[in-house]
């Protein structure tokens, strides 16, 4: 997926997710490995309610690769 499509996919229906995704894609996405980029794109394919629950620490993401990417996007482990 090219960077323009990734940036577009970062525009979510929830402001809380926009605040997480947009700075990450602007500052750190290009530095990811191809595998990490693919994982990030896979994360963007998830539904907003589950993303919100994972990022806010209300639920644990069952996919280990996505869970690691969530930590990277958040910049710190969940509480």
C-alpha positions as a LaTeX table, in Angstrom:
\begin{tabular}{lrrr}
\hline
Residue & $x$ (\AA) & $y$ (\AA) & $z$ (\AA) \\
\hline
Unk1 & 0.00 & 0.00 & 0.00 \\
Unk2 & 1.44 & 3.37 & $-0.92$ \\
Unk3 & 1.87 & 6.11 & 1.66 \\
Unk4 & $-1.06$ & 8.19 & 0.37 \\
Unk5 & $-3.44$ & 5.24 & 0.86 \\
Unk6 & $-2.01$ & 4.54 & 4.31 \\
Unk7 & $-2.54$ & 8.17 & 5.32 \\
Unk8 & $-6.11$ & 8.02 & 4.01 \\
Unk9 & $-6.76$ & 4.79 & 5.94 \\
Unk10 & $-5.53$ & 6.53 & 9.11 \\
Unk11 & $-8.50$ & 8.88 & 8.90 \\
Unk12 & $-10.96$ & 7.10 & 11.16 \\
Unk13 & $-14.48$ & 7.68 & 12.39 \\
Unk14 & $-13.18$ & 8.29 & 15.91 \\
Unk15 & $-11.07$ & 11.32 & 16.75 \\
Unk16 & $-9.24$ & 9.30 & 19.42 \\
Unk17 & $-7.90$ & 6.96 & 16.73 \\
Unk18 & $-7.02$ & 9.82 & 14.38 \\
Unk19 & $-4.91$ & 11.33 & 17.16 \\
Unk20 & $-2.98$ & 8.06 & 17.46 \\
Unk21 & $-2.61$ & 7.03 & 13.83 \\
Unk22 & $-1.90$ & 10.28 & 12.01 \\
Unk23 & 1.19 & 11.34 & 13.99 \\
Unk24 & 2.54 & 7.79 & 13.83 \\
Unk25 & 2.21 & 7.56 & 10.06 \\
Unk26 & 3.70 & 11.04 & 9.60 \\
Unk27 & 6.75 & 10.45 & 11.79 \\
Unk28 & 7.45 & 6.72 & 12.04 \\
Unk29 & 5.79 & 4.74 & 9.24 \\
Unk30 & 8.57 & 5.21 & 6.69 \\
Unk31 & 11.12 & 3.83 & 9.17 \\
Unk32 & 9.28 & 0.53 & 9.60 \\
Unk33 & 10.39 & $-2.67$ & 7.92 \\
Unk34 & 8.23 & $-4.01$ & 5.09 \\
Unk35 & 6.80 & $-6.62$ & 7.46 \\
Unk36 & 5.97 & $-3.97$ & 10.07 \\
Unk37 & 4.34 & $-1.81$ & 7.39 \\
Unk38 & 2.18 & $-4.78$ & 6.36 \\
Unk39 & 1.21 & $-5.32$ & 10.00 \\
Unk40 & 0.30 & $-1.64$ & 10.37 \\
Unk41 & $-1.88$ & $-1.83$ & 7.26 \\
Unk42 & $-3.52$ & $-4.96$ & 8.68 \\
Unk43 & $-4.19$ & $-3.02$ & 11.89 \\
Unk44 & $-5.88$ & $-0.28$ & 9.87 \\
Unk45 & $-8.23$ & $-2.90$ & 8.40 \\
Unk46 & $-9.72$ & $-3.58$ & 11.85 \\
Unk47 & $-12.97$ & $-1.98$ & 12.97 \\
Unk48 & $-12.88$ & 1.23 & 15.02 \\
Unk49 & $-14.63$ & $-0.18$ & 18.14 \\
Unk50 & $-12.10$ & $-3.01$ & 18.51 \\
Unk51 & $-9.18$ & $-0.67$ & 17.76 \\
Unk52 & $-10.44$ & 1.73 & 20.42 \\
Unk53 & $-10.77$ & $-1.09$ & 22.97 \\
Unk54 & $-7.25$ & $-2.34$ & 22.24 \\
Unk55 & $-5.60$ & 1.08 & 22.27 \\
Unk56 & $-7.35$ & 2.15 & 25.46 \\
Unk57 & $-6.44$ & $-1.12$ & 27.19 \\
Unk58 & $-10.04$ & $-2.24$ & 27.67 \\
Unk59 & $-9.33$ & $-5.46$ & 25.76 \\
Unk60 & $-6.24$ & $-7.35$ & 24.68 \\
Unk61 & $-5.66$ & $-7.84$ & 20.98 \\
Unk62 & $-5.56$ & $-11.60$ & 20.30 \\
Unk63 & $-3.09$ & $-11.22$ & 17.40 \\
Unk64 & 0.48 & $-10.92$ & 18.72 \\
Unk65 & 1.81 & $-8.98$ & 15.71 \\
Unk66 & $-1.05$ & $-6.48$ & 15.91 \\
Unk67 & $-0.58$ & $-6.19$ & 19.67 \\
Unk68 & 3.10 & $-5.33$ & 19.14 \\
Unk69 & 2.14 & $-2.72$ & 16.55 \\
Unk70 & $-0.37$ & $-1.20$ & 18.97 \\
Unk71 & 2.46 & $-0.76$ & 21.47 \\
Unk72 & 4.58 & 0.92 & 18.81 \\
Unk73 & 1.78 & 3.28 & 17.78 \\
Unk74 & 0.98 & 4.15 & 21.39 \\
Unk75 & 4.65 & 4.61 & 22.13 \\
Unk76 & 4.29 & 2.73 & 25.41 \\
Unk77 & 2.71 & $-0.45$ & 26.82 \\
Unk78 & $-0.94$ & $-0.44$ & 27.85 \\
Unk79 & $-1.62$ & 0.28 & 31.54 \\
\hline
\end{tabular}
